[in-house]
């Protein structure tokens, strides 16, 4: 191994850990924000029918900001892009608190759109972890950053109670106290990226690609032949898995409530689902490196099939629905980790960040539309019918998998 390779490996390890810590901070901020979103939307609007608009606003905000954030990364590097996304979310959080004080529902929705900038930045970190990765470790490095989301996702919502106490103590409006933790989390994440994400992984990767001698020394791990059909398949696989997951997950609380489950059961089910999404991401990352990207995507589709069948045919059992949700999270994790690695290595350096932004935009749009349509389908043919209907996307991903194996000459 050359000195250059050793230096890059050291930089990559440091980059992965900085990004992982940023994900923890960003996850805490994001979790604390969303945990009250539906409550705030219902209370300020005066109508529970509008409670879902908070999450929808964040989702569509994420989609809207994803592509500009990727363009920013392409021009100035990951550090500028990630801090810009976090700063946008920080402005959104301040406006959320303002909207609570003014009791303004339109301002609240605009605020949550801006909060989507933080989620867009969190999504981009997995690609930042792949900028300097080699073919042998790309899935693992990417998955470590995905796994770090688990900590923030668990801690964030649990800060609601303490945040409310602190907010009351300093005279903040009711339900706005938890956003103090969000603001602190965002500020710490911004400071972390500005100070410690050096050298910038994307800028360094671009420099290596420009220097063909250094690129050759790395075995061409960063500079890749462009495979557009493979990249399109990866984007489709990621978006489809995300759409399946969000559609079923979003309707599960409603279904469980209609079948007599209490809030404790619903909370446990969703917590186990989130654990399935993130906790085993490193396992799927290693699997993607060793078994292959497309093979791991197909493992994800098998898990999604098992999830949908379990949820559909076991819809009368709370335990079966919970098992289905855990499998749903695992299938999403396998597909997202392997698909993100495949998208990165199927794209030439000059097209990579643009496609990554397009992928984040597509998956967020599919999630937003899927959550809306899922409610219609649930009312039409029920929870079991919904689970089987979204299975069409799983079948499509599996059927199109040969596209993901195309060589550069054929792609």
C-alpha positions, 0 to 999 in steps of 0.5 A: 500500500502506498503512502498516498493510500495510507493517508487517504485511508486515515482521512476517510476514517476521520471523515466517517466518524465526523459525519457520524457524530454530525448525524447524531446531532442532526438526528437529535435536532430533527427528532425533537422537531418532528415529535411535536409537529403533528401536535402543533399543526393541530393545535395552531390550525384548530383542526386535527385534519391538518395534523399531517401537514407538518410532516408533509411540509418537512418531506416536501421541503427536503425534496425541494432543498436536496437538489440545490444542496447537491449543486452547492456540494458540487461547487464548494464541497460537502462542508459548505453544503452540509452547513448550509442545510443545517443553517436553513433548518436552524432558521426554520426552527426559529420560525417554528418558535415564532409561529407558535408565539404568533399562533400563525399556521401558514408561518408554521408550515413555511417553517417546517419546509425550511426544517426540511433543509436539515433532513436534506443535509442528513441524507447527503451525509451518507454520500459524503461518507462514500466520496473517498471510499474504496470499492471494498469499503464503500458500503460499510463506510456509508452504512456506519453513517446511516447507523449513527442516525439511530442514536439521534432518532431515539434520543430526539423525541425523548427530549420533549419532556425536559425541553418543555420544562426548560422552556417553561422556566425561561418563559417560552410559549407552550410546546416550544421548549423542546426546540431549544434542544433542536437549536443547540443540536443544529448549532453543534452540528454546524460547528462540527462540520465547519471545524472538523470536516477538513479536508473536505472529502468531496473537494479532495476526491475531485482533486484526486480525479483531476490528478490521474497519477494519484487516481491510478495509485488508488486503483481507480476507486474514485474515478469511475466510468459512467453507467447511466442505466445502472445509476437510474436503477439505483435511484429507482430502487432507493425511491421505491423502497422508501415509498413502500416503507413510508406508505405502510409505516404512515398508516400503521398507527391509524390501523392499530388504533382502529384495532384497539391498540393503545398509544404504548403499543403504537409507540413500541411498534414504531420504535422497533420499526426505526430500530430496523431501519438503522440499527443493522445498517452496518451489516447490510453495508458489509453485505453489500461490499462482499455479496455485491450491491444488486444482490443486497438490494434483492435481499432488501426486496425479499425482506420487504416482501416478507414485511408486506405479506406479514402485515397484510395477512396478519393485519388483525394481530398487533404482534404480526403488524409489529413484526411486519414493521420491523421487517419493513425497516430492515428491507428499507435499510438493505436497499438504501445502503446498497442502492446508495453505494451502487449509485455512487460507483455507477456515476462518473465524478462530474455527474455524481453529486447531481445524481445524488441530489436527484436521488434524495429529491426523488425519494422524498417526493415519493415519500410525500406523495405515497403518504398522501395516497396511502390514506386514500388506499387505506380507506378504500381497501384497508391496511392489508390491501395497502400492503399488497398494493405497494408490493408492486414497487417491490416486484418492479425493483426485483424485475429490473435488477439486471439493469443494475449489473450492466457493465460500462460498455452496455450501460 
